[in-house]
Amino acid sequence: MLTLALSLLAASPPAPVLWQAEISAAIVDVADVWPVPPALVRAVIRQESANNPRAVSPVGARGLMQVMPATAAKVGVPADELFVPSRNILAGVRLLAALLKHYRGDVVSALVAYNSGPKAPAAVPANGETPEYVARILGYWREYDTSIAKPRARRVSAPVSATP
């Protein structure tokens, strides 16, 4: 009986994301100001929090884009707003835009720094969680934006005023 129930669950379509409309609206809003591709933002959110705005990491990163409270303050978002999807996305996208600017549009280097910290080397390390993290985000990005053939070659311009 349990096997039948599990097979029925496995065959059913995935449940919709509860906050999908709010998440989508926030991504569109920040895309008008910060030059980070919306499909890349969606990919980071999926990897960082699995679309859970209440997610908290073991080290204290919060919300959809798993932003640390101190980092949020540096990009103008109070830490107590990190569980608000639109504010968390704003903080995460501001950080990602600053990293893209710093690494001259190199998405892979920006993702390495987003995961490991901006003082980390730009190259994907040979071990640890970062290689899988970057590969998953690039795969999700490709899934969300079918116009991407080779994400490693894609460069994104970030605004001059973006600072982490």
C-alpha positions, 0 to 999 in steps of 0.5 A: 500500500505504501509503495502504491501511495509513493508511486502515485505521489511520484507521478503527480505534477509538482506543487505550485510555488506558494509565493510565485506571483510575488516572486515573479513580480519582484523579479520583474521590478528589479530587472527594470533597475538592475541589469541582472537577467531575470532567468538568472535571478530565478536560478539563484533563488531555486538553488539558494532556497528552493523558492522558500522565502522563510529559508535560513541557512546554517550560517544565518543567510535568509530568504529567497536569495539567502542574503546575510544580514550584514550584506543586506545592510550594505546594499540598503535592505534592513535585515528585518526585511529579508523574509519579505520576498521583494526586499530579499530579491532586491538585496540579492540582485543588488549584490549579484549586480555588484559582483557582475560589475566587479567581475566584468560580467563574468557570470561564473566568477560572480556566482563563485563570489556569491556563494563563497564571498567576494574575497574568494578567487574568481575561479571555480574551486576544484572541491567543496560545494561551489562547483556543484552550486555553480553548475546547478545555477547555470543549468537552472538558468539554461532551463529558464532561459532557452536562448542561452547556449553557453552561459559561461560566455555570456557577459552582463553589464552591471551599473557603475553605482552597484557596490556590495 
